[in-house]
């Protein structure tokens, strides 16, 4: 009874911890903990950068553009009022009145044209002449109201620099698609890209705002389309969570039916699932304690534990039956079979322990989850099940039939030994021939996002003119002023690429927030009132504009000379605060970063970009695709090394326990051939192999080691015990079925594991029987046990 109370208390504590656990789904968990400079920039952007917080919103179809514009304005207004978004843009000019006023008041600190030469008599003459020449053009309506206060056109220059290079089309006063009947919006969430709960609330707010805006509409209503990293992250988490629950339920039902047929006892069926539940709870809770969160893929991986942890219960419930003295079956199992199960557990732990030292948190989570889950399930089998079922499962069910089939396999498969050996060598040759080409999967292959979602994202980005984030330029610095100076230095070189047509434009925070050094230089270029008046009188001699009209200009220049510095803190609470916060951020490890968004032109050459920015202090050019590829290659190499180290640890452990090279070879041979034949089959089917296929290989070894060890035990004892053979066949059947269900999952990461373990586990059992030397005799038709 004490054992049961302790077990219940531990499981209850684990469940409570899980209910308070944060679950994540971003693939940055599968990025290294010790990255280089470029990788660090990439990881920061994936976790907290503007790209991870950007929502793309489409309002499609409906009756006409006017209806969509009404909905767009209503949704944008509700989103701004919610406080959940740093910025919401939909092209409505009315939203920029406050920002326009601020830009006008600070034009002399923001304009890159403000230089000493511009405020000489000749410079003033040329600038005012250019402004006057615009009066007869369509832009004249915008210039004329500002002429008396801004005759040099600084406001015009600042405004032009802020127009996106790929500005969206405007229809009915809001942004609209060029290729579909769709109004578009761009928003940045206040929550970071790693806070999935907050992102879920923000996305729900968009949906509720849309529902409210369209609730009273009659006729054809528009529909809401959402995309962007926040949507992908939340959908991935929900899909992985839902798939894991679905697989667990379906797998549990299928396992239940198989076990009910085998045990013919509902009580035994319920008892069999206790180690499984214990393992999943222990694994999830341990990961939460160690890492502070549980990745969705790790949670999905929990469904795979059904396939192995159920084996422990099957071994006990079948092998503990038939004791001569009622109530002592567990003791016989403890003395005869538990050492073999324990050794199989230790081999599994050794295999997965290699993952604990991974530099990738996601892979380390899988290792912690597997070890904690397997150990907890085995301990529950060893100590809890004997209390609940001291003599195992008393019903016979179909176990005698299973034992007969298993006995026939044990007798027949050794005759195929040479053929299987030759097939294994052929598979090994195929793997050697394919080489590295076989391992072509990438990090994105672990994402469950469908192609339709990716297509929608590309379409909305094209509508808005937003970059896909494939190429990042990031300036860094120890403080705000350092990072601003570095960004300005990079901007000077980027402007040359714009002039040459290699870039159509770029966005940088320094257009809103120049460094103090740049502001001081511009203010120093402004002459005092007396000097400016003298120069202005000379400049206006042959221009059709009376000097007397420019008194407001003289007053504004004097005001600008005495304005305080524009600081980030001042902008944070103003109309431009959201834009500044999206382009400039405080780095998680300390210091500041500024993102420069590029718009490549037809002549763009990445090598020339990298060359142009070479030597600019603390400015990184990050090719996201290339860096992810390099990370994945490193990830794959590390996983290979860890799998090999795990396999070596398993061999050493078996060698120490078996103390016989012959027995060690007999146990390891079927495991090696099972892995080789499985990979060979995947190679024939042209499957692109990746990281999680390696994890599947570890599971094959973990599951298969139990089969090989039990056949070693049967060989050493010289008899094929009926219950042992039945337990092996039932355990294998449940494993193959459970991982077979996982193999058809819609989650690529889970499917990859299932496609390796399902055939690998079956091969491990068959090969263990085929390679057994001096096969034990067939089990008796009736052992007398009931």
N, C-alpha and C positions, 0 to 999 in steps of 0.2 A: 504493500500500500504506500509506503514511503517513496518507493521508486516512482509510482504513478503520480503522486503529489508533486514531487520535484520536477518530473517531466512536464506536467500540466503548467506549473509555474513558469518554467523556461519558455514553453511555447506561447503562453499568454503574454509574457514580457516581450517576446519577439513580435507578436502581432501588434501590440501597442506601439512599439518602436516603428513598425512598418507604416502604421496609420499616420505617423508624423514625419515620414520620410519624403524628401524632395526627389521627384523623378525627372530626369532630363532626357533630351533626345538629340542634342546637337552633336555633330560628329567631331567637334573639337575635343571631345573626351578621348578620341582615338588619335590625337596629336601628341607630340612628345612633351615631357615635362621640362626638358633641358634643351630648348631650341637655340639655333643661332640667331643672328640679328634679324635676318629677313623672315625667318619662321616665327620669331617672336612678334613681329609686326602683323603677320598673317593671323596668328592665333588671337591677338588682341582684337583685330577687326572681326574675326568670326564670332568672338564671344561678346564683345561690347561695342564694336564699331557701328557706324551709321548704317552700313549694309545689313547688319544683323537686326536692325530696328526699323527698316523701311518697309512700309506697306504700300502695295500697288492696288488701287481700287478702280473697278470698272462698273459703270451703270449702263447696261445694255438694253437695246430694243425699246419697247414702249411705243408710244404713238408718234413722237417726233422729238427733234432736238430741244425744243422749248421745254417739253415735259422733263427730259433728262437733265436740263440745266436747273430746273426748279428743285429736282431731287438732289442734284449735286450740291447746290447752295445749302439746302436743309441739312444734308448729311455733314457737310464741312462745318457748318455752324454748331451742330450738336457735338461733333468731335472736339472742336476747340473749347467749348464750354465745359467739357468733361474733365479737363486737366490731365487726361491720360496720354496726350500727344504733345511732343515738343513743337511740331509744326504740322500744318495741314494746308496743302496748296491745291487749288482747283482752277486757277487762272482768273478768278474773279478779281478785277482791278480794285474794287472797293476795299478789299482786305489789305491793300498796300498803301493806303492814304497816310497812316501814321508813320510807316517806314519811309515813305517818300519825303515827308516833312523832316524827319531826322536826317536823312541823307542830304537834303538841301541845306540844312543848317550847318552841317559838318563837311560841306563839299571841299573846302580848302585843305582839310586834313586827309581826305580820302582820295582826291584826284592825283593820279600819278603825273599829270601834266603840269602841276604846280612846281615850277623850277625858277631859279633866279632869272633865266633868259626870258621866260614867259611874261615877266612883269617889268621888263625894260620897255622903252617907248616902242621899239620895233616889234617886240613880242606882243605887246598889247594891241598894236595896230593889226597885226596878222590875225590874232585870236578874235578880235571884235569883227573884223572883216569876214571871217569865216562864219561867225554867228549871223551876221546880217544877210549873208548869202543864202541862209536857210529859210528866210522869211517868205520867199516865193515858192517854197516847196511844201509838200504835205506835212513836213515836220514843223513848218512855221507856226501852226496853231499851238504847238507845245512850247516853242521857243519864245514867242512874243510875250506871254505873260511874265516871263522871267528876265526879259531883256534888261530892264533898268537895274536889277539887282545882280544879274549874272551875265554880263555882256561877253565874257570870255568863254562861256559855254562849259564851265566845269561840271555843272549838274548833268548836262547832256552826255559828257564823257563818262561820268560815273555810272549813269543809267545804262549806257551802251555796254559798259564792261560787265554789268550784272545780268544782261540778257543771255540766257543759256544758248550755247552754240546750236543745239538741236531743240529749239523751243517747240512745244506742242502746238497743234493747230487749235484755233479758238472758234467756237460755234455757239451762238446764243449767249455769249459773254463768259463761257467757261471752256476749259480744255476739252478737246474731243479727239477721237481717233481719226486717223487718215484713211483707215481701211475698213472700218466697221461702224455701225450705228451705236456709238458708245461714248459717253462722257467719262473722263478719267480724272482721278485724284491721286496725289502723292502725299503720304503722311509718314512721320517718324515718331515712333512710340517713345514715351518717357522712360519706360522700363528697359533694362538691358536685354540683349538678345538671349541671355542665359536664364532669365527669369520667366519660365514658361507659364507659371500661374498668372503673373501680371499680364503677359502677352495674351493669354486666353481671355482675360477680362477686357482688354483693349479691343480685341477682335469682336467680342460679343457686343461691345458698345457700337461698333460700326454697323453690325447687323441690326441692332435695335433701332439705331438712328434711321437706317434705311427702311425698316418696317414702319416706323412712325411716319416717315415722309410719304410712303406709298399707300398707307392704310385706307385713306378715303378716296383714292383715285378710282375712276370708273374706266371701263374699256381695257385696252391692252396696257398692262403694267410693265415697267422695266424690271430687270433682274440684276442682282448684285453679283459681281465677280471679284474675288479676292486673291491676291498672290503676294509674293515676297517672302523673305526669310522668316519673319514671325509666323506666317501662315504655315510654311513648310515645317517649322519646328513643332508647332502645336499639333498639326495633322500627323506628323511622324510619331510623336509620343502617343497620341490617341490610337493610331493604327497599330502600333507595336503592342500597346497595352491591350487593345481589343483582340488582336490576333493571339496574344499569349493566353488571354482568358478563354478564347474560343478553342484553341488547341488543347488547353488543359481540360476543358469540359468534354470535348469530343474524345480526347485521348483517355480521360477518366472513364467515360461511358464504355468505350471499346475495351479498355483494360478490365473494367468491371465485368463485362459479359464473358470475356475469356477466363477470368479468374473464377467466376461463378460456375462456369462449365467445368473448370478443373477441380474446384474445391467442393462444389455442390453444397455450399454452406454460406449463407448471407453473413454470418458472424465472421467467418474467415475472410470474406471479401472486405468487410469494414476494417478489420485488423490489418490487412495487407496494405491499405492506403495510409496507415498512420506513419510509417517511416518516410513515405513520400512527402506528406504534408509537413512533417518535422524538418525534412531536408530543405524544402523550399523556404519555409519560414526562417530557418537558421541561416541559410545562404543569403537571403535578402537582408535580414537584420544585421548580419556581420558586415556586409558591404556598406550598409548605411553607417554603421559605427566607424568603420575604417576610413571611408571616403567622404562621408557627410552627405552623399546623394547616391542614387542608383540610376544608372543609365538604362534607357528603355530596352536596349539590346540585351543588357544583363538580365533585366526582368523577363524578357522573352526567352532568354536562355534557360530560365527556370523551368519552362515547360519541357525542356529536354531531360531534366532530371527524373521525370517519371520513368523514362526508359531504363535507367540504371538503378535508381533507388528501389524500384519495385522488385528488382531481382533479389535484394537482401531478404525481403519479406517472403518471397516465393521459396527461397532456399530454406528458410527456417520452417515455414508452415508445412512443407512437404517432408523435409528431412528429419524433423523432430517427432514425427508420428511413429507409432508402432512400438513404444517402450514396453518392456516386459512388466514394469510396475507403473501403474497409472500415476501421472503427475511428475514423472522423471524424464520424460522425453527431451525436455530442454537441456538437461544435464548431458545426455548422450550427444545431442547436437553440439553443445558447448565443447565437449571433449574431442569429438570426431570431426566436425565440419567447421566450427567457428575459426579454428586456426587458418583454414584455407580461405574463408571469407575475409578474415582479417588481413591476410597477406595480399589478397586481391585489392582490398581497400588501400593498403599502404602503397601498392604499385600505382594506383590511381592518384593518390596524394603526391607521390614523387613526380608523376608526369605533369600534373597541374601546378606543382610548386614552382616549376621553372617560370611560369607566367607571372608569379608574384614579383619578380625582379625586373619586369618590363618597364621601360621608360615611358610607356603609353598607358595612361590611367584606365582607358577602356579595356585593354587586354588584361591589366592587373586585376580589374574588377571581376572578369570572367574567372581568373584563377582563384581569387578569394571565394567567390560564390561557389565554385565547384568543390573546393576542399571543404569548406564549412558545411555545405549541403550533404556531401557524401559521408563525412565523419558523423554528422548528426543523425543521418538516416541509419548508418551502421550501428551506432550506439543505441538508437531506439529499438532496432531489431534485437540487439544483444540483451538489453536490460528491460525493456518495456514489454515486448511480445511474450517472453516467458511468463510474465505475470498474468497476461490476458489469455494466453493459450499455451499452457505448460506442455501439452502433448501435440502441438501443432494443429493442423486442420484434420479433423477426424473423418470427414467425408472422403469418399474415393473419387467420385465424379469421373472424369475422363483420364485420370492420371495413369491408370494401368495401360490404356491405349497409347498414351504418350510414351510410356516406358517401352512398350513393344516397338513403336516406331523408332525411338531413339536407339534401342538395341539393334534393330536392323541397320540403322545408319552406321553404328559403331562397327558392325561386322562387315558392311559392304564398302565403306569409303576407303579403307586402307588399300583396297585393290586398285583404286584410282590414283594412288599416291604419285606415281611417276608422271601421269598425265597432268595432274595439278601442279607438280613441280615444274614441268616444262612450260605450262601456261604462265606460271609465275615468272619464269625467266623471260618469256616473251613480253610480258607486261613491263618487266624491269627494263628490257631493251627499248621498248617504245618510250618509256619515260626518259631514258637517257638520250634517245634520239630527239625527242621534242625539247628537252632541256628547259631553259628559262622561258622559252616561248609559251610553255604550258601555263605559266603563272602570269597571266595578263590582266586579271581583274584589278580594279582600282578602288580608291576610297569611296567614290560615288556609287559603286556597286553595292555598298552596304546600306544605301538609302532606299526606303520603300516608296519614294515618290513616283507616281505613274508618269508616263510620257505626256499625257494630256495636261497635267499640272505644269510641267516644264514648258510646254508649248504656250499655255496661257501666260506664263510669266514673260516669255520672250515677246509675245504680242503686246502686253501692257507696257513693257519697257520701251518698245519701239514707238508706241503711241505717245508716251511721256517724254521720250528722248533721254531716258535714264541709262546710265552706264550699267553694264552687266557685272561690274566689279571684277572683271578678269585681270585688270592691270591696275595696281595701286601705286601712288606716289605719296609717301608719308614723310613729313618732316618731324624731327623729334628734338627735344631740348630739356634741360634740367628745370627750366622755369618758363613762364608764359612769354617773356620778352625774347628769350633765346630761341624758342621754337618759331616765333613770329619772324625774327630776323632770318632764320634758316629758310622759312617758307618764302620770304621775299627774295632771297638769293636764288632759290629754285625758280621762282616766277620770272625773273629776268631772263633766264635761259629758255624757259618754256615759251615766252613771248616771241623769241626768235624762231622757234619751231612753228608758231602760229603764222608769223610773217611769211615763212617758206611754204606754208600749206601742208606741213606734216601733221599739224593739229588744227582742228577747226575752232578750238577754244579749250578753256579749262576753268574750273571754279576753285577759288582759294579764299580762306578766311581773312586774309590780309586786305581784301577789297572792302571789308567792313571794319576790320580791326587792324590797322597798320601798327607796326612796332613804334615804340616811343621815339626811336632814332629816326624813323621815316617821318613821323609827325613833326618832330623838331626841325628836320631839314626843310619840310614844306612850309612851316610857319616862318622859318627864317628867310624864305624866299619872298615873303610878303613885305613890301616897303611900308614905311609909316605913312600917315595920311598926307603930310605935306609933300613927300617925295612922290607918292602915287598920283597926287593931283597934278604935279608938274609933268610927270611922264604921260599922264592921260591927256593933258592939253596938247602935248606934242603929237601923240598918237592919233588924235581925232581930227587933225587939220583937214584931211581930205576925205573924211568919212561922213556920210549923211545922217549923223546922229549928234544932237546937241550934247555938249559935255554936261550941261546943267541937269539933264535927265539921269545922269549916272551918280548923283549924290547917294542914293541907296547902296550902290555898289561900293563907294568909298566907305560908307558906314559899316557894311558887312565885312569888308576886308579888315577894318580896324577891330571889329568884334572878334573875328577869327584869330587875330594876333594874340588875343587875351583869353581865348577859350581854354578850359582845362583839357588835359590829355584824355583821349578816348580810351577807356579801360574796359577790360572784359567784364568786370563786375557791373559797369554801367549798362552794357549791352544786354546782360543776362536778364534784366527785368524789363527790357524794352521790346519794341516790335521785331527787332532783328535778333533777339536772344535765341530763338529756336534754330535759326540758320547757323549762327555762330557755334552753338553747342553741337550741331550735327557735323561741323567741319573741324572742330577743335575739341579735344577731350583730354582728361587726366588719365594717365596710364596706370593700370593696376599695380605695377611694380614701382611707381613713383615717376615723377617727371610729367611732361606734356607731349602731346602729339597733335599734328595738324594734317588732315587728309586733303590732298589735292586731286580733284576729280578731273580726269582727262577725257577729251572728245577727239579721238584719232581721225585724221583726214585720210584721203586716198593715198597720199605719199608716206603715210606713217611707217616708220621702221623702229622697232623696239630697240634694236642695237644702238641706233643713233640717239634714242632717248636716254638710254643708260650712259652712253658716252657724254651726252650733253650735261647730265647731272652728276657725272663723276667729279669728285673733289668738292662738291657742295657739302658742308658739314652736316652730319646726322640726317641726311636725306636718303631714303631707301626706295628703290624701284622694285616692287614685288609683283612678279608674274604668278598669279594665284594658281593657274593650272600647272605651271612648271614646278612651283614649290610643293603643291599637293602631290605631284608625281614623285618628286624627290623624297617627300615624307613617307609616301606609301612604299617606295623601294626600301627605305631604311626600316620601316615598319615590318615589311615582309622578311627582310634579312634577319632582323632581330627575332622575329617569330620562328624562323627556321632554326636559328641557334638555340632558342629556348626549347623547341620541340626535341631537338637532338640531345640537349642536356637532360631533358626530362626522360627521354628514352634510355639514356645512359644510366640515369639514377635508377630506373626500373630494373635494368639488367643487373646492376650492382646489388640492389636489394634482393632480387631473386637468387643471385649467385650466393649471397651470404646465407640465405635461408635454406636453399636446396643442397648446397655443399656438394654438388655433383655437376661437372661439365655436361654429362650426357643428359641429365634431367633439365638443366638450364637450356640446352639447345632444343629439347623437346617442347619446352614451354614457350620459348621465344619464336621458334620457327613458324608456327601457325599465325602468330601476331604479325610478324613481318610480311608474310605472304598475303594475309588479309588486307593489310594497308596497300601493298603493291598492286594487288589485283583490283582493289577498289579504285585507286588512282588511275590504273591502266584503263579500266572501263570508262571513267570520266574523260580520259584523253581520247578514247575512240569516239565518244559522243561529242567531242569538240567543246567540252565545258571549260570555260575560263576559270582557272583556280585562283583562290585568294587566301587571305588571312584566316577566314573562318573555316575554310576547308582543312587548314592545319589544326584548328581547334577540334574539328570533327575527327581527325586522325588520333588525337589524344584520347578522345572518347572511345574510339574503336579499341585502342590499347587498354583503356580502363575497363571496358565491358568484357573484351575478349580475354583479358588475363584471368578473369574468374573461370571462364570455360577451360582454358588451358590448364589451370591449376587443378581443377576438379578432375580432368582427365588424367593428369599426373597422379593424383590421389588414387583414382580407380586402377591405374596401371600398377602402382606400388602395392595396393592391397590385393590385387589379383582377382577382383570380382567387380562386376558391374551391378551396383546396388540399384534396385528398381526405382526407389524414391529419388536417388541422386540423378539418375538419367531423366526421370520425369521432370524434376525441378529444373535441370539444365534446358530441356526442350521448352518448357513453359516460360522460363525466364527469357530465352532467346526469342520466342514468339512474341511476347509482350514488348520487348525492346525493338524488334523489327517493325512491328505494327505502329508503335508510338512514334518512332523516328520516321517511318514511312509517311505518317500524317504530317509531320513537320516538313518533310521534303516537298510537299505540295503547297506549303504556305505561300502567301502573297508577300511575305517579308523576305527579301533576298538573303539577308544574313541568316535567318533561321532555316530557310530552304537549303542553303549551302551546307549547314551542319547535318541536316536530315539526309541529304543525298549522299553523304559520306558514311554516316553511322549506320543507316538502315542496311545497305548491302554489306558494309564492313563487318557488322556484328554477326550477320548470318554466315559470312565467309569464315569468321573467326571460330564459330562453333563447328562448322563442317570441316575446316582444316585441322582443328584440334582433334577431331575424331579420325581424320584421314592420316595424320602424321603420328598417331599414337603407335608406339612400338609394342609388340606383344599384346595386342588388344585383349581386354578382359572378356571372359565368356558372356554370352547373352544372359539377361536377367531371367530368373525363373518365371514361369507363367503366373504363379501366385506366390507371393511372399508370405502370405498368412496375415498381413497387416490389414486392418480395416479402419 
